[in-house]
């Protein structure tokens, strides 16, 4: 029976690869919320010189599982004053776009199995940039529906804040990515990631120092704008105005509890991991692992492990490099949360429209001029 399964898998490589990729992405996205909740509590307690979760499991590792069990068994209340069907649909409208956006993020290179080339990304769209910008903008509809359906003035205020904030910073985010698209001359995320492999080049020649050819070194202004906009898009501090507890109690999800509230919670962390994946892809070389090939060649030369080891060892190192970058940026999200205070709402809008958008437009013009006169690339 095992031989039959292996034979079937060998003859249906593309189908098996798609199932495995889908399973991997879903497992990561579904587990990111409990793991990040634990990490936030531990890092917060460390930064504030407190103990943090340490009762449920070693180092409090099972605390998030205990919370999940609590949410599952909480009574599923639907307040009498809400618009019921819209109220129930809103959490799903937030979660689904967050999961869909990650589909085009390449978490590894294109590999060859039994003569079949397989891209290590869930969907191999040659217009991945357009997919990211289009689908990620759908998340605001879930917030709007939740705030309106809750039929509560504080929820409505949170929804209005979220709408204005996400629309404002989506513009800055899209403009910042345009310069990356212009520089690498592609809207395919896999192609953009592949373009960043190797040593940094200027004027067609390699930089004398061993610096990787990552987007952040070519477009530092765009990287800074994108990172700031990513914090605003994910409603994270210092831009968590839609959930301002001191002003509007809890914002757009005020009337939600139990598993419905946890879906909003999951959507926020899914947006965080998607934003981290996009930062890694556009500005941190994607799956580029500097020095990995040299190290694998040294190991192979010493132990004579063969070409297959060299090939799959490099693939494994590249996948590990991508997820390491994603994890580090998500930890950066947490550190910023417990470092910076919340902005006032007028400061939030001022920063988006009067600072980030003009700088992004100027950066586009400068990049176009540099490309036209062959100063870069």
Secondary structure, DSSP 8 states (H G I E B T S, - for coil): -HHHHHHHHHH-HHHHHHHHHHHHHHHHHHHHHHHHHHHHHHHHHHHTT---S-SSSGGGTTHHHHHHHHHHHS-----TTS-HHHHHHHHHHHHHHHHHHGGG---S-EEEETTEEEESSS---TTHHHHHHHHHTTHHHHHHHHHHHTT-HHHHHHHHHHHHHHHHHHHHHHHHHHHHHHHHT-S-HHHHHHHT-SB-EETTEE-SS--B--HHHH-HHHHHHHHHHHHHHTT-TTS-GGG-HHHHTTGGGTT--HHHHHHHHHHHHHHHHHHHHHHHHHHS-TT--TTHHHHHHHHHHHH---HHHHHHHHHHHHHHHHHHHHHHHHHHHHHHHTTS----HHHHHHIIIIIIHHHHHHHHHHHHHHHHTTS--
